[in-house]
């Protein structure tokens, strides 16, 4: 059976906007800085480490969250910005080369 694969790659600025659109108090807000990089946490592959530069200080900070939470943020962003997602698609988050992608896989 053929499978359709679609990958939506997000810029750091779009991901930052996606986090700031969320209303959940548990998720980080990046209103006081700029996201610099993403990488899978070495000690736990189900988590992502986000590095960001604070506008008010010269230092960089990091935060960790689950890849599932990052996926929820991206899906919410797509819905709010009218990026069409197939409801029945399997959705996974891929992080590679400092880029974040939402991958959709559909069995046809």
C-alpha positions as CSV (number, residue, x, y, z in Angstrom):
1,X,0.0,0.0,0.0
2,X,1.5,3.4,-1.0
3,X,2.3,6.0,1.7
4,X,2.2,9.8,1.3
5,X,4.9,11.7,3.2
6,X,4.8,15.5,3.7
7,X,7.3,17.5,5.7
8,X,6.7,21.1,6.9
9,X,9.9,22.8,7.9
10,X,9.7,25.7,10.3
11,X,12.0,28.7,10.7
12,X,13.1,29.5,14.3
13,X,11.1,32.7,14.2
14,X,7.9,30.7,13.2
15,X,8.5,28.3,16.1
16,X,9.0,31.3,18.5
17,X,5.7,32.8,17.2
18,X,4.0,29.4,17.7
19,X,5.1,29.2,21.4
20,X,3.9,32.7,22.0
21,X,0.5,31.9,20.5
22,X,-0.1,29.1,23.1
23,X,-2.2,29.8,26.1
24,X,-0.9,27.0,28.3
25,X,1.1,28.3,31.3
26,X,3.4,25.2,31.3
27,X,5.1,26.1,28.0
28,X,7.9,28.6,27.7
29,X,7.4,32.0,26.2
30,X,10.2,33.5,24.2
31,X,9.0,37.1,24.2
32,X,12.2,38.4,25.8
33,X,14.7,36.7,23.5
34,X,15.3,34.9,20.2
35,X,15.4,31.1,19.6
36,X,18.9,30.2,18.3
37,X,19.0,26.4,18.1
38,X,17.1,23.1,18.6
39,X,18.6,19.7,19.4
40,X,17.5,16.4,20.7
41,X,18.6,16.0,24.4
42,X,21.5,13.6,24.6
43,X,20.4,12.0,27.8
44,X,16.7,11.6,26.7
45,X,15.8,11.3,23.0
46,X,12.1,12.1,23.8
47,X,13.1,15.6,24.8
48,X,14.3,18.6,22.9
49,X,16.7,21.3,24.1
50,X,16.0,24.9,22.9
51,X,18.7,27.5,23.2
52,X,17.8,31.1,23.1
53,X,19.4,34.5,23.4
54,X,17.9,36.9,25.9
55,X,17.5,40.5,24.5
56,X,18.3,42.1,27.9
57,X,21.4,40.1,28.6
58,X,24.4,38.8,26.7
59,X,24.0,35.3,27.9
60,X,22.3,32.4,26.3
61,X,19.8,30.2,28.1
62,X,18.4,26.7,27.4
63,X,15.1,25.0,28.3
64,X,14.0,21.4,27.7
65,X,10.6,20.1,26.8
66,X,9.1,16.9,25.4
67,X,9.0,16.4,21.7
68,X,5.3,15.6,22.1
69,X,4.8,19.2,23.6
70,X,6.7,20.7,20.7
71,X,4.5,18.7,18.3
72,X,1.4,20.1,20.0
73,X,2.7,23.6,19.6
74,X,3.4,23.1,15.9
75,X,0.0,21.5,15.2
76,X,-1.7,24.4,17.1
77,X,0.3,26.9,15.0
78,X,-0.7,25.2,11.8
79,X,-4.3,25.3,12.7
80,X,-4.2,29.0,13.7
81,X,-2.3,30.0,10.6
82,X,-4.5,27.9,8.3
83,X,-1.7,25.5,7.2
84,X,-3.7,22.4,6.2
85,X,-3.0,19.2,8.0
86,X,-4.6,15.9,7.2
87,X,-6.6,14.8,10.2
88,X,-5.8,11.1,9.8
89,X,-2.1,11.6,9.2
90,X,0.5,10.2,11.6
91,X,2.3,13.3,12.9
92,X,5.9,13.2,14.1
93,X,8.5,15.9,14.9
94,X,11.9,15.6,13.3
95,X,14.9,17.6,14.5
96,X,18.0,17.6,12.3
97,X,20.7,20.2,11.4
98,X,19.2,22.8,13.8
99,X,15.9,22.6,11.9
100,X,12.5,21.4,13.1
101,X,10.0,19.7,10.9
102,X,6.5,18.4,11.3
103,X,6.3,15.2,9.3
104,X,2.9,13.8,8.2
105,X,2.5,10.3,7.0
106,X,-0.7,9.0,5.4
107,X,-1.5,5.4,4.3
108,X,-3.4,5.6,1.0
